[in-house]
Amino acid sequence: MLLIDGHLDLAMNALNWNRDLRKSVAETREDEAGMAQKGRAAGTTAYPEMRAGEIAISLATVLARVQQPGSDVTGYRTHEIAYGQAQGQLAYYRELERQGVLRMLRDWPAVEAHLAQWKSDPQDTPLGFVLCMEGADPIVEPCQVDSWWNDGLRIVSLAHYGPSAYAKGTGVTGPLTPEGRTLLVEMERAGMILDVTHLSDESFYEAVDLFGGTILASHSNCRALVDGDRQLTDDMLKLLFARDAVVGAVMDAWMLEPGWIKSETTNERVSLDTVVDHIDHVCQLAGSARHAAIGTDLDGGYGTEQCPNDVDTITDVQTIADLLARRGYASTDIEAIMHGNWLRLLRRAWTGTSSS
């Protein structure tokens, strides 16, 4: 089944991890044999496996944090350096687009044309992606939004781990900064989509209240099932439903196993069925499958040791369709979760219209 992945860090893996994602997962594991860093020789995501898993479109990031005063979350020294790093990641995407490996999707007609080509020739169609920014630090100041828009950036989250210049992220508390409020105004004017993933509770509520454009949560799970500020509460989810947002279920095991202890807990109790628990919670809370989707983050700085235990490569995400069917989900709802809800959101954001 056609699959849209709401969150992948492809350029980060290529540049920061020095991976040739045109190679298969098996080849990259062989290249990294003997490396001690977590996630090495255990990666799950590469372009051949994405194609085999029918991931026709992904929301793919640029990511470069700035070290904030008093924060123990590491990053670059200045926004200018973060900008340069993110532009380097963009250059990677552009080169892969020139080679016909990837295709940036900037508007709804491009999505429609891409899917038509994928349907007729899935083996030779480039892998489509929508350019996202995880944590807004590479936006040096809010007036730079138009420049980034012209570069193809369509989706932005305000913070990652720790504080940013614009908001508070995972692991810290607090509201948006004045610059963050200004950035939201500029993003809404330009037509960018706001990703509320990683926002602290206070920043989340303030951002949802202030931002009048399209909102999504690219890779977030449910706090009702796994406690912690990285997850969304039921109240947060209901606010997102009211905005016709979509929530991508994430597959990082620490967000799927209650009480996960870093470097101690293993993934033996975490499976793709655990991921479906979070998808199902979103659907039950909403009263429909309209707001649930997938945002794997399977290449987010870890490997199979921190994935559902039945995931060897990203191709295995296709299993979710069968797991949903076993729980009684209708085929139309499964299609919505696998790809339809992301498509509806992009169509509405880029054309102002939405299918039912």
Legacy VTK file of the C-alpha trace (Angstrom):
# vtk DataFile Version 3.0
C-alpha trace
ASCII
DATASET POLYDATA
POINTS 356 float
0.000 0.000 0.000
1.106 3.548 -0.705
2.779 4.951 2.412
3.651 8.488 3.449
6.171 8.852 6.260
5.648 12.046 8.247
9.203 12.319 9.566
12.612 11.252 8.272
16.028 12.854 8.865
17.524 11.801 5.548
20.031 14.617 5.045
21.207 14.398 8.654
21.975 10.721 8.137
23.856 11.408 4.936
25.927 14.345 6.183
26.284 13.830 9.935
26.534 10.035 9.802
28.413 9.913 6.474
25.996 7.419 4.962
25.341 6.795 1.270
21.598 6.268 1.407
21.577 5.058 -2.194
23.113 1.853 -0.835
20.908 -0.768 0.765
20.553 -0.990 4.529
22.538 -4.236 4.462
25.420 -2.594 2.594
25.543 0.320 5.021
25.530 -2.050 7.984
28.494 -3.819 6.422
30.271 -0.465 5.903
29.758 0.364 9.585
30.706 -3.002 11.051
32.814 -2.555 14.163
31.768 1.052 14.844
30.926 1.594 18.499
28.538 4.550 18.224
24.909 3.765 19.037
22.958 3.012 15.874
25.970 2.125 13.767
25.723 -1.122 11.777
22.053 -1.223 12.831
20.389 1.412 10.644
16.975 0.774 9.158
16.466 3.395 6.455
17.864 3.851 2.965
16.401 4.682 -0.413
16.121 1.094 -1.729
14.172 0.046 1.373
11.970 3.143 1.179
11.073 2.214 -2.371
10.454 -1.422 -1.404
8.212 -0.158 1.399
6.239 1.970 -1.101
7.117 5.212 0.703
6.225 7.450 -2.209
6.464 10.627 -0.115
8.197 11.532 3.131
8.386 14.715 5.170
12.174 15.074 5.225
14.081 17.419 7.485
16.935 19.808 7.756
18.126 19.971 11.357
20.752 22.141 13.070
20.372 23.247 16.685
21.960 26.286 18.301
23.489 25.938 21.773
21.418 28.139 24.075
22.909 29.763 27.214
22.426 27.574 30.276
21.247 24.551 28.272
23.024 21.190 28.321
21.583 20.334 24.890
24.461 20.632 22.453
24.329 22.653 19.261
26.160 25.119 17.060
27.484 28.384 18.472
25.463 30.731 16.289
22.376 30.858 14.115
24.571 31.698 11.152
26.430 28.411 11.579
23.148 26.517 11.943
21.899 28.222 8.788
25.012 27.110 6.903
24.653 23.542 8.147
20.982 23.401 7.166
21.738 24.889 3.760
24.326 22.139 3.332
21.645 19.559 4.049
19.413 21.305 1.508
22.252 21.130 -1.021
22.370 17.365 -0.461
18.673 17.067 -1.286
19.133 19.211 -4.386
21.975 17.070 -5.677
19.979 13.873 -5.157
17.099 15.567 -6.961
19.424 16.395 -9.886
20.381 12.722 -10.021
16.728 11.641 -10.130
16.856 9.869 -6.766
14.662 12.346 -4.880
12.017 14.901 -5.858
11.078 17.949 -3.773
7.326 18.576 -3.669
6.541 22.269 -3.205
2.815 22.474 -4.011
-0.294 20.383 -4.568
0.015 20.045 -8.387
3.507 18.636 -7.827
2.101 16.063 -5.396
-0.630 15.041 -7.836
1.830 14.689 -10.717
4.277 12.754 -8.540
1.641 10.275 -7.381
0.383 9.763 -10.934
3.906 8.907 -12.074
4.486 6.692 -9.030
1.293 4.742 -9.773
2.328 4.102 -13.366
6.057 3.544 -12.826
6.948 3.055 -9.140
10.409 1.661 -9.802
11.741 4.614 -11.775
9.895 7.493 -10.115
12.049 9.521 -7.707
11.199 9.324 -4.015
9.100 12.381 -3.232
9.688 14.562 -0.192
8.327 17.710 1.408
11.070 19.835 2.957
10.724 20.338 6.721
12.799 21.967 9.433
13.042 20.257 12.821
13.676 23.098 15.237
13.687 26.574 13.694
17.238 27.595 14.670
18.471 27.658 11.025
16.031 30.534 10.463
18.435 33.255 11.592
15.607 35.749 12.134
11.892 35.762 11.258
12.345 38.015 8.228
14.283 35.141 6.594
11.094 33.071 6.180
10.576 34.169 2.564
14.106 33.098 1.651
13.520 29.668 3.130
10.126 29.454 1.399
11.831 30.108 -1.933
14.262 27.303 -1.064
11.279 24.960 -0.805
10.769 24.840 2.970
7.121 24.127 3.734
6.918 22.753 7.313
8.664 24.124 10.426
8.787 23.112 14.081
9.889 25.824 16.495
12.146 23.794 18.789
13.805 20.380 19.083
15.389 19.221 22.355
15.914 21.984 24.894
15.285 25.672 24.236
15.557 27.432 20.907
15.489 31.125 20.106
11.786 30.727 19.348
10.278 28.282 21.845
10.933 25.684 24.517
11.349 22.109 23.374
11.534 18.622 24.839
13.024 18.489 28.319
12.444 22.122 29.298
9.421 24.236 30.161
8.240 27.678 29.178
6.438 29.741 26.568
7.319 31.048 23.141
9.849 33.846 22.955
8.926 37.210 21.405
10.895 36.142 18.318
8.882 32.919 18.237
5.621 34.832 18.156
6.943 36.958 15.303
8.129 33.848 13.472
4.627 32.373 13.645
3.217 35.513 12.052
5.742 35.294 9.225
5.159 31.570 8.731
1.397 32.023 8.534
1.768 34.887 6.045
4.033 32.772 3.832
1.782 29.705 3.987
4.122 27.465 5.957
2.765 24.596 8.051
3.486 24.517 11.798
4.741 21.244 13.272
4.016 21.182 17.025
6.207 18.132 17.680
8.767 18.611 20.491
7.140 21.747 21.917
6.908 22.121 25.684
3.352 22.174 26.996
3.265 25.950 27.447
4.822 26.626 24.052
2.414 24.145 22.450
-0.714 25.818 23.774
0.526 29.286 22.932
1.556 28.300 19.397
-1.748 26.567 18.636
-3.614 29.621 19.910
-1.565 32.160 17.934
-1.033 30.336 14.637
-3.943 30.463 12.207
-2.464 28.281 9.481
-2.284 24.518 9.033
-0.929 22.521 11.980
0.421 18.977 12.248
2.365 16.784 14.652
4.825 14.985 12.390
6.087 12.375 14.873
4.316 12.311 18.227
2.745 9.660 20.441
0.172 9.692 23.235
0.939 10.695 26.814
-2.042 8.672 28.001
-0.089 5.533 27.036
3.495 6.643 27.746
4.068 9.498 30.178
6.486 12.321 29.496
6.621 15.780 27.969
7.674 14.393 24.563
4.160 12.959 24.153
0.824 14.675 23.494
-1.872 14.722 26.168
-5.462 13.936 25.280
-6.285 17.620 25.699
-3.553 18.522 23.215
-4.814 15.900 20.793
-8.362 17.247 20.987
-7.107 20.741 20.180
-5.308 19.303 17.159
-8.428 17.439 16.036
-10.381 20.698 16.224
-7.834 22.182 13.793
-8.123 19.155 11.467
-4.489 18.322 12.201
-2.795 14.975 11.591
-0.610 13.136 14.125
2.144 10.821 12.906
2.861 7.861 15.192
6.592 7.677 15.934
8.635 4.467 16.287
11.440 5.442 18.650
11.099 2.757 21.336
11.553 5.064 24.332
8.327 6.760 23.277
6.559 3.404 23.167
7.715 1.744 26.403
6.568 3.283 29.717
9.454 3.873 32.092
12.177 3.513 29.456
15.614 4.046 31.004
18.269 5.264 28.588
21.041 2.727 27.949
19.263 0.131 30.118
15.791 -0.710 28.796
15.624 -2.966 25.753
12.975 -3.155 23.051
11.806 -6.697 23.765
8.299 -5.501 24.734
8.018 -2.950 21.918
6.600 -4.047 18.563
4.725 -2.528 15.655
1.568 -3.560 17.477
2.661 -1.137 20.223
2.799 1.599 17.593
-0.726 0.655 16.541
-1.829 1.139 20.177
-0.983 4.827 19.785
-2.654 5.064 16.384
-5.741 3.415 17.833
-5.768 5.782 20.828
-5.795 8.760 18.463
-8.623 7.222 16.456
-10.710 6.307 19.506
-10.245 9.759 21.049
-11.153 11.487 17.781
-14.040 9.154 17.005
-12.619 8.468 13.540
-9.404 7.627 11.695
-9.211 11.117 10.182
-6.307 12.397 12.278
-3.980 9.380 12.617
-0.948 8.770 10.442
2.649 7.556 10.543
5.830 9.557 11.195
8.430 6.892 11.821
11.612 8.832 12.718
13.319 5.506 12.103
16.541 7.250 11.093
16.592 9.636 14.045
20.003 8.831 15.492
19.463 5.212 16.536
19.091 1.758 14.989
17.288 -1.520 15.452
18.207 -1.537 19.151
15.740 1.319 19.685
13.047 0.386 17.167
10.068 -1.934 17.518
11.608 -5.388 17.758
9.865 -6.592 14.592
11.387 -3.814 12.456
14.528 -4.750 10.553
14.214 -2.044 7.905
11.717 0.693 7.138
10.089 -1.683 4.642
8.518 -3.480 7.614
6.328 -0.451 8.367
3.963 -1.856 5.738
2.968 -4.423 8.381
0.927 -1.725 10.123
-1.787 -2.065 7.480
-2.264 -5.740 8.396
-2.195 -4.992 12.121
-4.911 -2.374 11.709
-7.011 -4.818 9.687
-6.717 -7.395 12.458
-8.149 -4.821 14.863
-11.163 -4.372 12.627
-10.217 -1.193 10.802
-11.945 -0.797 7.444
-9.811 -0.588 4.311
-10.736 3.074 3.795
-9.533 3.926 7.301
-6.305 1.967 6.814
-5.622 3.858 3.595
-6.267 7.136 5.410
-3.758 6.256 8.137
-1.128 4.965 5.715
-1.260 7.942 3.355
-4.655 9.600 2.893
-4.629 11.847 5.941
-1.254 13.345 5.095
-2.448 13.967 1.540
-5.637 15.641 2.758
-3.663 17.937 5.035
-1.209 18.949 2.290
-4.043 19.579 -0.143
-5.850 21.803 2.336
-2.661 23.680 3.269
-1.708 24.335 -0.342
-5.072 24.832 -2.045
-7.456 25.793 0.749
-9.710 22.840 -0.108
-10.008 19.425 1.488
-11.630 16.148 0.594
-14.059 14.747 3.153
LINES 1 357
356 0 1 2 3 4 5 6 7 8 9 10 11 12 13 14 15 16 17 18 19 20 21 22 23 24 25 26 27 28 29 30 31 32 33 34 35 36 37 38 39 40 41 42 43 44 45 46 47 48 49 50 51 52 53 54 55 56 57 58 59 60 61 62 63 64 65 66 67 68 69 70 71 72 73 74 75 76 77 78 79 80 81 82 83 84 85 86 87 88 89 90 91 92 93 94 95 96 97 98 99 100 101 102 103 104 105 106 107 108 109 110 111 112 113 114 115 116 117 118 119 120 121 122 123 124 125 126 127 128 129 130 131 132 133 134 135 136 137 138 139 140 141 142 143 144 145 146 147 148 149 150 151 152 153 154 155 156 157 158 159 160 161 162 163 164 165 166 167 168 169 170 171 172 173 174 175 176 177 178 179 180 181 182 183 184 185 186 187 188 189 190 191 192 193 194 195 196 197 198 199 200 201 202 203 204 205 206 207 208 209 210 211 212 213 214 215 216 217 218 219 220 221 222 223 224 225 226 227 228 229 230 231 232 233 234 235 236 237 238 239 240 241 242 243 244 245 246 247 248 249 250 251 252 253 254 255 256 257 258 259 260 261 262 263 264 265 266 267 268 269 270 271 272 273 274 275 276 277 278 279 280 281 282 283 284 285 286 287 288 289 290 291 292 293 294 295 296 297 298 299 300 301 302 303 304 305 306 307 308 309 310 311 312 313 314 315 316 317 318 319 320 321 322 323 324 325 326 327 328 329 330 331 332 333 334 335 336 337 338 339 340 341 342 343 344 345 346 347 348 349 350 351 352 353 354 355
